Amino acid sequence: MAKNFLTPAETAQSFIGIGDYKTKMPVPKIIISSFLAGAYIALAAQVMTTVTHDMAGSFGVGFTSFIGGCVFGIALVLVLIAGSDLFTGNCLLSMGWLNGNLTSKQVLNNWGLVYAGNFIGCLFLVWMMYTSGIWDAHGSQIGAHAVAIAYKKTQLTFLEAFVRGMGCNWLVCLAVVIVAAGQDTMGKILGAWFPVMVFIASGFEHCVANMFIIPAGIIASLDPAIAKVVISLHPTWDISSLNVQAFLYNNLLPVTLGNIVSGAVLVGGVYWYLYVKGSKETSKEPQKAEQTGFQAAKLGRKQS
């Protein structure tokens, strides 16, 4: 009977070809694919905000975080199963770079394009939520919750945000590995969902999710009705400090760096060392790597 999963060694080998495939995609396709991933992550972040906005008072912070993680789990399912390119998952391109199949320029170029596309997708969802009126629901409590989540994220120290970013992408990239190993749709869905649920419930930080969450909080805080609710709930907060500078320097920069370190090193680097380095199965020839990538595409080319 055929097995329904790849071994860790087989999975790691497949990422060499996948990396070659991804870096050779035409730029317009990379941008559109990464736009979709940003939008998918933002959709999950929005449903998490809506579902949990009034839970903590009745069910406690811990259980609320768990439920938030459960609903946010749809994010990576959409990215990996429906198909798109996510910056945090593409940190695994480090495997191809370490193996000599990819140059630094190829990796950095892909990262830059995907990062930009993810950001555009997230901002598109910010616009959708702003114009939808959803933030005004339940006496503006959903909008106030969006502001509160964003405000707390910008109050982290650089080190806190960096380490939380590491914890997040360690789990996200492990989810990508599990999905690549899976040979059936349900196995891939479960592999994508569980690690993401854990990172949200743990309070870790994802740079692409924050590309939606914090701009959404900034925009929502400009609504007088929403701001009034936030101030009534948190009278000591200075929500004017929730701004673009706080977003970029207090959160996005350290979280992005943390995501890169864990994805490229703790998962990509470690798995390359364990299962790819010195292996006779992996060729450094571009043609063979490309063929491997297209074979991997049948199992989940959209590993982001």
N, C-alpha and C positions, 0 to 999 in steps of 0.2 A: 504494500500500500504506500502510495506516495506521501511524503511528509508535507504538511501545510505551512511550513516556515523554513526560512534559511538559517543556517548556523551563524553565529557571530562572525566567523571567519569569512563565510560566503557573503554576508551582508557588507562587511567592511570592504571586501574586494569590489563589490558592485559600485561603491561610492567613487571609486577612481574613474570609472567610465561615466557615471552620472555628472561628476564635476566637469569633465571634458565636454559633455553634451550641453550643460548649462552655460558654460563660458562661450560657446560658439553660437548660441541663439542670437538672432538678429536683435539689434537694440530696441526697435519698436515692440517686438514680442516680449522682451524682458520688462519693458516699462508697463505694458498692459497687464502682463501676468503678475507683476509685483503690485500694481494698482489694485487688482482683485484681492490679493492677499491682505493688503492694508484695510480694504473695505470689509473683508470677512472678519478680521480681528476686531475691527471697530464695531461691527454688528454684534459680536459676542460681548464686547465690553458694554455696549448699550443695554443689551438684555440683562446682563448682570446687574447694572445700575438700577434698572427698573424693578427687577424681581426683589432685590435686597433693600430697597430704599426705606421700607418701614418694618423690617424684620427684627433688627437688633433689640428693640425695646421689649419684644415679646419672646424671642427665642435666644437671646444672648449673642455676643459677638462671635464666639467660636462656631456655633452652628450656622450662623449667617454667613460666615466666611466659607464654610463647607458648601452651602447651597450656592453661593456665588461661584465657587470653583466648579460645581457640577454643571451649571448653565454655561459658564465660560468655556467648558470643554468642547463645545461645538466649534470653537475657533479653529483648532488645528485639524479637526475632522474636515471642515470646509476647505482649508488650505491644502491638505495632503490628499484627500480623496476626490474633491471636486477639481482640484488642480490649480496651483498658482505658486509664486515664488516669494518666500518670506526671508527677510534679511537674517533673522536669528538662526534659521535652519541652514541657510547658505554659509554660515560660519564653518560648516563641515567641508567646504571647499579646501580647507587647510590640509585635508588628507591627500588630495591631488597635488597640492603644492609641495608637501613633504616628500611625496613619492617622485617628484621631478616631472610630472605630467603637465602641471600648470605653472606659469610664471607668476611672479608677484604682481605684475601689471594686470594680468588676466583676472586674478582673484580680486584685487582692489577695484578694478573697473566694474566687475560684476557686483561687488558689495555696494559701490557708490550708486549704481543704477537702480538696484533693487531697493536700497534704503530710500532713495528719492521717490521711487514709485510707491512704496509702502506709505510714505508720508502723504503723498497726494491722495491716495485712497482713503486714508484716515481723515484728512481734512474735508474730503467730499462727504463723508458721513457726518462730520461736525455740521456742515451746511445743511444736510438733510434733517438732522435733529433740530437744528435751530429753526428751520422753516416748518417743521411738522407740528409744533405746538405740544409735543409729548412732555417736554420739560415743565410745562405749565400744569400738568395733570396733578390731581390730588392736592390742590392748594399749593402748587409749585414745589411740592416736597421732592418730586423726582429730580427737578432741576437743582434743588438745594443739596440733594445727596450727591449729584454729579460734582457740584462745587466742593463739597466736603472731601470727597475722594481725592480730587485734584489738589486741594490745599494741603492735605496730609502728605502727599507725595513730594511736594516742593519744600516741605519742612525737614526732610531727611538731611543728614550730613553727607558730604561727598563719599566718605568711606561706607556709610550705611547703604547708600544707594548703589555703590559699586558692588558690595558683597551681595546685596539682594539681587542685583543683576546677574551675578555669577550663579546663584542658586536657581534662578529662573531658567537660564539657557542650558544649564546642565540637564534639567528635566526635559526641556523642549527638544534638545538635540537627541536625548535618549528616546523620546517619542518618535522622532524622525527615523532613528535606527530601527525601532520596533516595527514601525509601519513598513519600512523597506524590507524587513525580514518576513512580514506576513504575506501569505499566498492566497488569502481570501478576504473579501470585503469586511466581514464582521470582525475578523482578527485585526485588520488595519484600523477600524473605527475604535475598538477598545484600546488598541495600542496608542492611538492619538489622544484619546480622552483621559485616561487615568493620570499620566504624568502632568498634564495641564491642570487638571483638577487639584493635584497636589501643590503645584507652584502657586496657584491662586489662593488656596486655603492657607498656605504657609506665609503669605504676605510678601512673596518675592516680586521683583520688578522686571517687566518686559518692555523694551524700548519702543516697539511698534504699538503695543497696546497703549502706552503712554502718549504716543503721537495723537491718539484720539482722546484719551481720558482727560489729559491736562488742558489742551486747547478747548475741549468741550466745557470744562469747568471755568475756564477764563471767560468764554463767551457767555455762559449761563450767568456768571456773577455780575455781568453788566445789566441784567434785567432787574429793575428795582424791586419787583415783587419777589423774585427768587432771592435777591440779596437780603431782603427784609426777613425772610424765613431763616436764612443762614445765620444772620446776626441774632435772631431770637433764640436759636438753638445753641449758638456758640458766641456769646457776647464778648469774649476776650479775644476773638480772632480778628486780625487785620486782613480782610480779604483783598484789600488793595495791593497786598504783597503777592497775590496770585497774578503774576504777569508773565510776559514772554521771557524776560530775563531769568526769572526764577525757574521757568519751565526748561529752558535750554541749559543753564549752568548748574542748577541745583539738582536736576533730575536726569534729563535726556543724555547729557554728556557722560556722567559716571555710570549710568545704567547701561548705555551702549557699550562702554569699555568693559564692564563686567560681563555683559552678554558675549562679547567677542572672546574674552579670556576663557570662559567656561566652554563655549561651543567649539572654538578652534583648538583649544589645548586639552581640557579635561575630557572631552568626548572625541573630537577629531584627531588630536595628537595621540591620545592614549590608544584609541582603537587602531590607528595606523601602525603604531609601534607593536601592538600585540598581535595583529592579524595580517598586516600587509607588508611591513618591513621584512625584507629577506625572503619573501614568498616567491616561489617560482611561478605561481599562477598569474601574477600581475606583471604586465608588460609596460614598459615606459614608452613604447612606440605609439604615437598619436593615433594611427589608423586602428590599431587593436583596441585602444582605450575608447575610441569613438564607437566602435562596434559593441563593446561592452555596455556603453551608455545607452544605446538604443535597445539592447536586450533588457536592461534594467527598466527602461521606460514601460515595458509591458507589465511590470510588477508595481510600478508606482513612480514613473518618471517625475511626477510632480512632487517629489520629496523636497520640501523647501527648507 
